[in-house]
């Protein structure tokens, strides 16, 4: 049931007057709401209820999605319920529901934990499981279940699958103890150990396997999985497991939430819904012992609350005494109040004077109190000193007209979102990056020959992705027919709904199986696009569906006569556009206005977000982000240790850091004394007739040896310092690489602006995220947009600005300029590096938002500036002089082939897709 402000939405019951009219006046006209089955007596009540349902304030109780209207939330819950029931094992449903029936637990999470612990290792006949064989997992089906021998008198009595014997007619009851949650888990295992069950399983055919093979460590060796197909074997629960998409705590919680209910009264038990209980054979009559237990619990809770209330209020006799005492006290307090009133009047003037004096002193103190920076940006006011110093007062005006779609803000937002989605998720979509300029030019390509490969690859990869998302067959046709029934069959571009649905009948019916091979130029993607829209879109999720399909399936009368390789002249039909000739979409896609192409791609991207491939990629990016955070910590730790070693070596290499030993030192003085003593005896010959060697010569040799050793040590220390500095440089380069990788991965999880300025305008730089890279092979600079985008504040931020006491609008006009002010969500762009540099200079680091934004610009400036310059150089290199545009129609295709967007190739395309 959808919720609104965390409360379930209850349907409106018929009024007593309507119930009475059912008996007395059955032909009375009422207003019936078909989606909910509600009946209203007046149109005002019906319209009010419908308006309430259409508000975007409801939440899907199953998925938690918010911002939906009631019908969207209801459809989301139904879709999730269908998916959940299709995945949850049918063999488990009856056992789980019997276990939760009549359970008294406050939180459903506790109930889920109890059920999960009971059934995680218990399996039933005909259930599909994974069996581990020699380190690999194989999909298998349980054929027979053999309970423990102790329960079957040492003779195994098999429980056959539903293919041979129905589950309800099983000869031996299995896992019955698990259905009683009153028995503790340990006791239930002791009474009926799931590890003692033996299961006979049959390995399914290789084509039905869904588990990927583990990579063999031996190069070039592949595991032969087909040898086990159809094999029968006996296994226990330790070798078995269920698919996590079929049985986990989350899906078990959703199954129980969908199948059970509980009253709001205290200690009410969980009960299985009657229709579901009847389907799975769950007893709907509460057993007597359970009923008495529930009544005892309710009585205990009621007595406890009653006791707390009595202790708070006290018995009746005490309440009377309290009332009398309160009356007496009231008289006393009245007299005291009169006295205080007189005193208050006397002190009023003194209080007023004291208040005025305190306000004056507070104002003076506030003027003298220094402001701690950084602070709130709007509290920062430039002083005369800063203005004289040349601080930039006015922000450079960003260009609104330079946006890809000019002042069409809705299309600009969809265009930016679409380009960012396709580029960021290029890896799971198997598409190479391309610049925003190439994307813009491709959307404006109007020639059928030569075709635009970029458009074909983008649409084909999104079509392949949308094949994995559940859809409702012919949803577009159903939506159009319902509109026809409600509002009549009016014309759009001269085509009625009946004509449109007739033309749609034979187009794109095989879109989910069409090959769309890369080697064949994605031939047939236009027809598959129509088929995809037929099954995924309706007038609610794609309001412009009818106009787009009409343009894709009908052409003007002159289409057959016009050359197929040229674009239609915009001045050929000055009157209202009428499309009356059914034509193949391949001939008409390139007639679509760029706005329609953007709307189609934006719709497809919004659907593709929910695909498994995108979700799996986001989870992988989260894991890689965690690994990068850990690596960054280790790199910083190593860098710090190297810097400490360099500082220690600096102390050794600096001669002034330590005192030197010289001749005036203590050691040098001793040597001089010894030398003087020996000089007095220099004339005395030795016993062997040789002269004694002079002592000063030996001392000088020692000094030279010490000097050489010191020089050698200094050279070694210098070499070690250079080695450490090189290591530090390597670590700094690795930190820069980590920052770039972090930006790429974070862009795949959530796209965040660089920051916000003082007026809450958001600053966007889309380069270097997801599959795109800031540095190419060889260290060359790469760009995706080569621009800095500004987006106006959000509605919440505008509300914050309005609540300020000062006139923010006046300040915005002074500091942004009338032409530079951006409305809510409005886009503008800086194309020139100098404009961005002026914008950065305009930012005031005394404000918290602009300080953070300025630091971010400083961090990425070495990538922002070269990217913008390279884009400007590419635009100048590809700009056409006027004479070059004066080509004949015959050479138009050859000129287009030289455009950058036509030279793009998809290097990530998967063969056969």
LUMSE-6805 format. One record per residue (C-alpha): x, y, z. Coordinates in steps of 0.5 Angstrom, whole numbers, padded with zeros to 4 digits, always signed. Example, Ala and Ser with C-alpha at 12.3 -4.5 7.8 and 13.67 -1.06 7.14 Angstrom:
BEGIN
+0025-0009+0016;+0027-0002+0014;
This chain:
BEGIN
+0000+0000+0000;+0003+0007-0002;+0005+0011+0004;+0004+0019+0005;+0009+0022+0010;+0010+0015+0013;+0003+0013+0013;-0001+0008+0009;-0006+0011+0005;-0013+0009+0007;-0018+0008+0001;-0025+0012+0002;-0031+0008+0005;-0037+0010+0001;-0042+0014+0005;-0048+0012+0009;-0052+0016+0004;-0049+0012-0002;-0050+0005+0002;-0057+0007+0003;-0058+0009-0004;-0055+0002-0006;-0061-0001-0003;-0067+0004-0005;-0064+0007-0011;-0059+0003-0015;-0060+0007-0021;-0057+0013-0018;-0051+0016-0022;-0044+0016-0018;-0037+0018-0019;-0033+0012-0020;-0025+0012-0019;-0023+0006-0023;-0016+0005-0021;-0018+0005-0013;-0025+0002-0014;-0027+0008-0009;-0034+0011-0010;-0036+0019-0009;-0043+0022-0009;-0041+0029-0012;-0036+0031-0017;-0032+0036-0012;-0030+0030-0008;-0028+0026-0014;-0024+0031-0016;-0021+0033-0009;-0019+0026-0008;-0016+0025-0015;-0012+0031-0014;-0009+0028-0008;-0007+0022-0012;-0004+0026-0017;+0001+0030-0012;+0008+0028-0012;+0008+0026-0005;+0007+0019-0005;+0013+0013-0003;+0013+0006-0006;+0013+0002+0001;+0017-0004-0002;+0023+0000-0006;+0023+0006-0002;+0022+0011-0008;+0019+0018-0006;+0017+0023-0010;+0011+0019-0014;+0004+0020-0015;-0001+0015-0012;-0002+0011-0018;+0006+0011-0020;+0007+0008-0013;+0002+0003-0013;+0004+0001-0020;+0012+0001-0017;+0009-0004-0011;+0005-0008-0016;+0011-0009-0021;+0016-0011-0015;+0011-0016-0012;+0011-0019-0019;+0018-0019-0019;+0019-0022-0012;+0014-0027-0012;+0017-0030-0019;+0024-0030-0016;+0022-0033-0009;+0022-0041-0009;+0015-0043-0009;+0017-0049-0005;+0019-0045+0001;+0012-0040+0001;+0008-0045+0004;+0013-0047+0010;+0015-0039+0011;+0008-0037+0011;+0006-0043+0016;+0012-0041+0021;+0010-0033+0021;+0002-0034+0022;+0000-0032+0029;+0007-0029+0031;+0007-0024+0036;+0013-0019+0035;+0014-0012+0035;+0019-0011+0029;+0018-0015+0022;+0026-0015+0022;+0026-0019+0028;+0021-0024+0025;+0025-0024+0018;+0031-0026+0022;+0028-0032+0026;+0025-0034+0019;+0032-0034+0015;+0036-0037+0021;+0031-0043+0020;+0030-0044+0013;+0037-0042+0010;+0040-0049+0010;+0033-0053+0009;+0031-0055+0002;+0025-0058-0001;+0023-0062-0007;+0023-0059-0014;+0027-0053-0012;+0033-0050-0016;+0039-0050-0012;+0047-0049-0014;+0051-0055-0012;+0059-0054-0011;+0063-0060-0015;+0070-0059-0015;+0070-0052-0014;+0065-0050-0019;+0058-0049-0018;+0052-0052-0022;+0045-0051-0023;+0041-0057-0021;+0034-0059-0019;+0032-0063-0012;+0029-0070-0014;+0028-0073-0007;+0029-0071+0000;+0032-0076+0005;+0030-0074+0012;+0035-0076+0018;+0035-0083+0019;+0033-0082+0027;+0026-0080+0024;+0025-0085+0020;+0027-0091+0024;+0034-0092+0020;+0031-0093+0014;+0031-0087+0009;+0024-0085+0006;+0025-0080+0000;+0020-0074-0001;+0020-0074-0009;+0019-0068-0013;+0013-0065-0015;+0014-0068-0022;+0013-0075-0019;+0009-0074-0013;+0005-0068-0011;+0008-0064-0005;+0002-0064-0001;+0002-0072-0002;+0009-0073+0001;+0010-0079+0004;+0014-0076+0010;+0014-0069+0013;+0020-0065+0012;+0023-0059+0016;+0016-0059+0020;+0020-0057+0027;+0023-0051+0023;+0015-0048+0022;+0015-0047+0029;+0018-0041+0031;+0017-0042+0039;+0022-0047+0039;+0029-0044+0040;+0034-0045+0034;+0039-0049+0038;+0033-0054+0040;+0030-0054+0033;+0037-0056+0030;+0038-0061+0036;+0031-0064+0034;+0031-0064+0027;+0038-0062+0024;+0038-0060+0017;+0046-0062+0016;+0043-0069+0017;+0038-0069+0011;+0041-0072+0004;+0038-0069-0002;+0038-0073-0009;+0040-0067-0014;+0040-0067-0022;+0045-0063-0025;+0041-0059-0031;+0044-0058-0038;+0049-0053-0039;+0045-0049-0043;+0041-0047-0037;+0047-0046-0033;+0047-0038-0030;+0053-0038-0026;+0060-0036-0029;+0065-0041-0029;+0071-0039-0025;+0078-0038-0029;+0083-0043-0029;+0089-0041-0027;+0093-0045-0032;+0093-0041-0039;+0089-0043-0044;+0086-0049-0041;+0078-0049-0040;+0074-0053-0035;+0070-0058-0038;+0063-0056-0035;+0059-0060-0040;+0061-0067-0037;+0056-0066-0031;+0050-0065-0035;+0044-0069-0033;+0048-0073-0027;+0045-0075-0021;+0048-0075-0014;+0047-0074-0007;+0049-0068-0003;+0048-0065+0004;+0046-0058+0005;+0054-0056+0006;+0055-0057-0001;+0048-0053-0003;+0046-0046-0004;+0041-0042-0007;+0041-0036-0011;+0041-0029-0007;+0036-0026-0012;+0031-0032-0010;+0033-0032-0003;+0036-0027+0002;+0034-0023+0008;+0032-0017+0004;+0027-0021-0001;+0025-0025+0005;+0023-0019+0008;+0019-0016+0002;+0015-0023+0001;+0013-0023+0009;+0011-0016+0008;+0007-0017+0002;+0004-0023+0005;+0002-0021+0012;-0001-0016+0016;-0002-0014+0023;-0007-0010+0027;-0005-0003+0030;-0007-0006+0037;-0002-0007+0042;+0001-0014+0042;-0003-0016+0036;+0000-0022+0032;+0002-0022+0025;-0003-0026+0020;-0003-0028+0013;-0008-0025+0009;-0014-0029+0008;-0013-0030+0000;-0006-0032+0001;-0007-0037+0007;-0013-0040+0003;-0008-0041-0003;-0002-0044+0001;-0006-0048+0006;-0005-0044+0012;-0010-0045+0018;-0014-0038+0018;-0017-0040+0025;-0013-0038+0031;-0011-0044+0036;-0014-0044+0043;-0007-0044+0046;-0005-0038+0041;-0011-0034+0043;-0010-0035+0050;-0003-0033+0050;-0004-0027+0045;-0010-0024+0050;-0005-0025+0056;+0000-0021+0053;-0005-0016+0051;-0008-0016+0058;+0000-0015+0061;+0001-0009+0057;-0006-0006+0059;-0004-0007+0066;+0003-0004+0065;+0000+0002+0062;-0006+0003+0067;-0001+0002+0073;+0004+0008+0070;-0002+0012+0069;-0005+0011+0076;+0002+0012+0079;+0002+0019+0075;-0005+0021+0077;-0006+0018+0084;-0012+0015+0087;-0019+0019+0087;-0018+0021+0094;-0012+0024+0093;-0014+0028+0087;-0020+0031+0091;-0015+0033+0096;-0010+0036+0091;-0016+0040+0088;-0018+0043+0094;-0011+0045+0095;-0010+0047+0088;-0016+0052+0090;-0013+0055+0096;-0007+0056+0092;-0010+0059+0087;-0013+0065+0091;-0006+0066+0095;-0003+0066+0088;-0008+0071+0085;-0006+0076+0091;+0001+0075+0090;+0000+0076+0082;-0004+0083+0084;+0002+0085+0088;+0007+0083+0083;+0003+0087+0078;+0004+0093+0082;+0011+0092+0082;+0012+0090+0075;+0009+0097+0073;+0014+0101+0077;+0020+0097+0074;+0017+0097+0067;+0020+0104+0066;+0027+0102+0069;+0027+0095+0065;+0026+0099+0058;+0031+0104+0060;+0036+0098+0062;+0034+0094+0055;+0035+0100+0051;+0042+0101+0054;+0044+0094+0053;+0042+0094+0046;+0046+0100+0045;+0052+0096+0049;+0051+0090+0045;+0051+0094+0038;+0058+0097+0040;+0061+0090+0042;+0058+0087+0035;+0062+0093+0031;+0068+0091+0035;+0068+0084+0035;+0072+0081+0029;+0069+0076+0024;+0072+0070+0024;+0073+0067+0017;+0071+0063+0013;+0064+0065+0014;+0057+0065+0011;+0059+0068+0004;+0053+0073+0004;+0056+0076+0010;+0062+0078+0007;+0062+0085+0005;+0068+0088+0001;+0071+0094+0005;+0074+0100+0002;+0081+0098+0003;+0079+0092-0001;+0076+0096-0007;+0082+0100-0007;+0086+0094-0008;+0083+0092-0014;+0079+0086-0012;+0074+0084-0017;+0067+0087-0016;+0063+0084-0021;+0062+0077-0024;+0064+0076-0031;+0057+0074-0035;+0056+0067-0037;+0053+0066-0044;+0046+0063-0044;+0046+0063-0052;+0052+0059-0052;+0049+0053-0049;+0048+0048-0054;+0040+0049-0055;+0040+0057-0053;+0035+0059-0048;+0031+0052-0048;+0033+0050-0041;+0029+0044-0041;+0033+0041-0047;+0039+0044-0045;+0039+0040-0038;+0036+0033-0042;+0042+0034-0047;+0047+0035-0041;+0044+0029-0038;+0044+0025-0044;+0052+0026-0046;+0054+0025-0039;+0050+0019-0038;+0053+0015-0044;+0060+0018-0043;+0060+0016-0036;+0058+0009-0037;+0061+0008-0043;+0064+0001-0040;+0058-0002-0039;+0055+0001-0045;+0061-0001-0049;+0062+0005-0053;+0068+0010-0053;+0068+0017-0051;+0066+0023-0055;+0066+0030-0054;+0060+0034-0053;+0061+0038-0059;+0061+0032-0063;+0055+0030-0060;+0052+0036-0061;+0054+0036-0068;+0051+0029-0069;+0044+0031-0066;+0044+0036-0072;+0046+0031-0077;+0041+0031-0083;+0044+0027-0088;+0041+0020-0089;+0047+0018-0094;+0053+0018-0091;+0049+0016-0084;+0052+0018-0077;+0056+0012-0074;+0056+0016-0067;+0048+0016-0067;+0047+0009-0069;+0052+0007-0064;+0049+0011-0058;+0042+0008-0060;+0044+0001-0061;+0048+0001-0054;+0042+0004-0051;+0037-0001-0054;+0041-0007-0052;+0041-0005-0045;+0034-0004-0045;+0032-0011-0047;+0034-0013-0040;+0029-0009-0037;+0022-0011-0036;+0017-0008-0041;+0010-0008-0042;+0008-0010-0049;+0005-0005-0054;+0005+0000-0048;+0005+0006-0053;-0001+0003-0057;-0005+0002-0050;-0004+0009-0048;-0006+0012-0055;-0012+0008-0055;-0014+0010-0048;-0013+0018-0050;-0017+0017-0056;-0023+0014-0051;-0022+0020-0046;-0021+0026-0051;-0023+0023-0058;-0019+0022-0064;-0016+0029-0066;-0010+0030-0071;-0003+0032-0070;+0001+0034-0076;-0005+0031-0080;-0005+0024-0077;-0010+0021-0072;-0009+0016-0067;-0012+0011-0071;-0008+0012-0077;-0002+0012-0072;-0003+0006-0069;-0004+0002-0075;+0002+0005-0078;+0006+0002-0071;+0003-0005-0072;+0008-0007-0077;+0014-0003-0075;+0019-0006-0069;+0016-0012-0067;+0022-0016-0067;+0027-0010-0063;+0029-0015-0057;+0032-0020-0062;+0034-0016-0068;+0042-0017-0068;+0044-0009-0070;+0051-0012-0071;+0057-0007-0071;+0060-0010-0077;+0054-0008-0081;+0054-0001-0078;+0048-0002-0074;+0043-0003-0079;+0036-0003-0077;+0037+0001-0071;+0032+0006-0073;+0026+0001-0073;+0029-0002-0067;+0028+0004-0064;+0021+0005-0066;+0020-0002-0063;+0023+0000-0056;+0019+0006-0055;+0013+0002-0057;+0014-0003-0051;+0017+0002-0046;+0014+0009-0047;+0007+0011-0046;+0004+0018-0045;+0005+0019-0038;+0013+0017-0038;+0014+0020-0045;+0009+0026-0046;+0011+0028-0053;+0011+0020-0055;+0005+0022-0060;+0009+0027-0064;+0015+0023-0064;+0012+0017-0067;+0008+0021-0072;+0015+0024-0074;+0018+0017-0075;+0013+0014-0078;+0010+0019-0083;+0013+0024-0088;+0010+0030-0092;+0007+0028-0099;+0013+0031-0102;+0018+0026-0099;+0018+0021-0105;+0020+0026-0110;+0025+0029-0105;+0032+0026-0106;+0034+0022-0100;+0041+0024-0099;+0039+0031-0097;+0036+0035-0091;+0029+0038-0092;+0029+0045-0093;+0026+0049-0087;+0023+0054-0092;+0019+0049-0096;+0013+0048-0092;+0011+0055-0089;+0004+0053-0087;+0003+0048-0081;+0006+0041-0082;+0002+0036-0085;+0005+0029-0085;+0001+0024-0089;+0005+0019-0092;+0007+0013-0088;+0015+0012-0089;+0020+0007-0086;+0023+0010-0080;+0030+0010-0083;+0028+0015-0088;+0025+0020-0083;+0030+0020-0077;+0034+0025-0080;+0028+0029-0081;+0027+0029-0073;+0029+0036-0070;+0035+0036-0065;+0030+0037-0059;+0026+0031-0061;+0032+0027-0061;+0035+0029-0055;+0028+0027-0052;+0028+0020-0054;+0035+0019-0052;+0034+0022-0045;+0028+0018-0044;+0032+0012-0046;+0038+0014-0041;+0033+0015-0035;+0030+0007-0036;+0037+0005-0037;+0039+0007-0030;+0035+0002-0027;+0039-0004-0031;+0043-0009-0028;+0049-0007-0032;+0049+0000-0030;+0048-0002-0022;+0053-0008-0023;+0058-0002-0025;+0056+0002-0020;+0058-0003-0015;+0064-0004-0018;+0066+0003-0018;+0064+0003-0010;+0069-0002-0009;+0075+0001-0013;+0073+0007-0009;+0074+0004-0002;+0081+0001-0005;+0083+0008-0007;+0082+0011-0001;+0086+0005+0003;+0092+0006-0002;+0092+0014-0001;+0092+0013+0006;+0098+0008+0005;+0102+0013+0000;+0101+0019+0004;+0104+0015+0010;+0110+0013+0006;+0111+0020+0003;+0111+0022+0011;+0116+0017+0013;+0121+0019+0007;+0120+0026+0008;+0122+0025+0015;+0128+0021+0013;+0130+0027+0008;+0130+0032+0014;+0134+0027+0018;+0139+0027+0012;+0139+0035+0012;+0141+0035+0019;+0147+0031+0017;+0149+0035+0011;+0149+0042+0014;+0155+0043+0017;+0153+0048+0022;+0148+0044+0025;+0153+0040+0029;+0159+0043+0033;+0166+0041+0030;+0172+0038+0033;+0178+0042+0032;+0185+0044+0035;+0182+0048+0040;+0178+0042+0043;+0179+0038+0048;+0182+0032+0044;+0186+0037+0040;+0189+0040+0046;+0191+0033+0049;+0195+0031+0042;+0199+0038+0042;+0201+0036+0049;+0204+0030+0047;+0207+0032+0041;+0211+0038+0045;+0213+0032+0050;+0216+0028+0044;+0220+0034+0041;+0224+0035+0047;+0227+0028+0046;+0228+0028+0038;+0235+0028+0039;+0236+0021+0043;+0237+0016+0038;+0232+0009+0038;+0235+0003+0040;+0236+0000+0033;+0239+0006+0031;+0233+0009+0027;+0230+0016+0028;+0223+0016+0031;+0218+0018+0026;+0215+0025+0027;+0208+0025+0030;+0205+0031+0027;+0205+0027+0020;+0201+0021+0023;+0196+0026+0026;+0195+0029+0019;+0194+0023+0016;+0189+0021+0021;+0185+0028+0019;+0186+0027+0012;+0183+0020+0013;+0177+0023+0017;+0176+0028+0012;+0176+0023+0006;+0171+0019+0011;+0167+0025+0012;+0166+0027+0005;+0165+0019+0003;+0159+0020+0008;+0157+0026+0005;+0156+0023-0002;+0153+0017+0001;+0148+0022+0004;+0147+0026-0002;+0145+0020-0006;+0141+0017-0001;+0137+0024-0001;+0136+0024-0008;+0134+0017-0008;+0129+0019-0003;+0127+0026-0007;+0125+0021-0013;+0121+0017-0009;+0117+0023-0006;+0116+0025-0013;+0114+0018-0015;+0109+0018-0009;+0106+0025-0011;+0105+0023-0018;+0101+0017-0016;+0097+0021-0011;+0095+0026-0017;+0093+0019-0021;+0089+0017-0015;+0086+0024-0015;+0084+0023-0023;+0082+0016-0022;+0078+0018-0016;+0074+0023-0020;+0073+0018-0026;+0070+0013-0021;+0066+0018-0017;+0063+0021-0023;+0060+0014-0024;+0057+0013-0018;+0054+0021-0017;+0055+0027-0021;+0057+0033-0016;+0059+0040-0018;+0065+0043-0017;+0062+0048-0012;+0057+0054-0011;+0058+0061-0011;+0056+0066-0006;+0049+0066-0009;+0048+0058-0009;+0050+0058-0017;+0052+0051-0018;+0059+0050-0022;+0060+0044-0027;+0066+0041-0030;+0064+0035-0033;+0071+0032-0036;+0075+0026-0033;+0069+0022-0030;+0067+0015-0032;+0070+0012-0038;+0073+0019-0040;+0080+0021-0038;+0083+0027-0037;+0090+0025-0039;+0091+0021-0046;+0096+0016-0048;+0103+0020-0048;+0101+0025-0043;+0097+0029-0048;+0091+0033-0045;+0084+0031-0047;+0077+0034-0046;+0070+0032-0046;+0066+0039-0046;+0072+0044-0045;+0068+0049-0042;+0065+0051-0035;+0058+0051-0034;+0054+0055-0029;+0047+0053-0026;+0042+0057-0023;+0040+0056-0015;+0035+0050-0013;+0029+0052-0011;+0031+0050-0004;+0037+0055-0004;+0032+0061-0007;+0028+0060-0001;+0034+0061+0003;+0036+0067+0000;+0029+0070+0001;+0029+0069+0008;+0035+0073+0009;+0034+0080+0012;+0038+0084+0007;+0036+0085+0000;+0039+0079-0004;+0036+0081-0011;+0039+0088-0010;+0046+0085-0009;+0046+0080-0014;+0044+0086-0019;+0050+0089-0017;+0055+0083-0017;+0052+0079-0022;+0049+0084-0027;+0042+0084-0029;+0044+0080-0035;+0048+0075-0031;+0043+0073-0026;+0041+0066-0027;+0034+0063-0025;+0032+0057-0022;+0036+0051-0026;+0038+0056-0031;+0044+0054-0035;+0050+0058-0038;+0057+0057-0040;+0064+0060-0040;+0068+0058-0046;+0074+0062-0046;+0080+0061-0041;+0080+0068-0039;+0073+0068-0037;+0074+0063-0032;+0080+0066-0029;+0076+0072-0028;+0071+0068-0025;+0076+0065-0020;+0079+0072-0019;+0072+0074-0017;+0071+0069-0012;+0072+0071-0005;+0076+0066+0000;+0073+0069+0006;+0066+0065+0005;+0066+0058+0006;+0063+0056-0001;+0067+0060-0005;+0073+0058-0001;+0072+0051-0002;+0070+0052-0010;+0077+0056-0011;+0081+0051-0008;+0077+0046-0012;+0079+0050-0018;+0086+0051-0016;+0087+0043-0015;+0084+0042-0022;+0086+0048-0026;+0092+0044-0029;+0087+0040-0033;+0081+0045-0034;+0086+0050-0037;+0089+0046-0042;+0083+0042-0044;+0079+0049-0046;+0085+0051-0050;+0085+0045-0054;+0078+0045-0055;+0079+0053-0058;+0084+0050-0062;+0080+0044-0065;+0074+0049-0066;+0079+0054-0070;+0082+0048-0074;+0075+0045-0076;+0072+0052-0077;+0070+0053-0085;+0071+0059-0089;+0065+0062-0092;+0068+0060-0099;+0068+0053-0097;+0061+0053-0095;+0059+0054-0102;+0059+0047-0105;+0055+0043-0109;+0049+0039-0107;+0054+0033-0110;+0059+0034-0106;+0055+0035-0099;+0057+0028-0097;+0064+0029-0098;+0065+0035-0094;+0061+0032-0088;+0065+0026-0088;+0071+0031-0086;+0067+0033-0080;+0070+0031-0073;+0064+0027-0071;+0063+0023-0077;+0071+0021-0076;+0069+0018-0069;+0069+0010-0069;+0067+0006-0063;+0073+0002-0061;+0069-0001-0055;+0064-0005-0059;+0063-0012-0057;+0063-0017-0063;+0056-0019-0065;+0052-0014-0061;
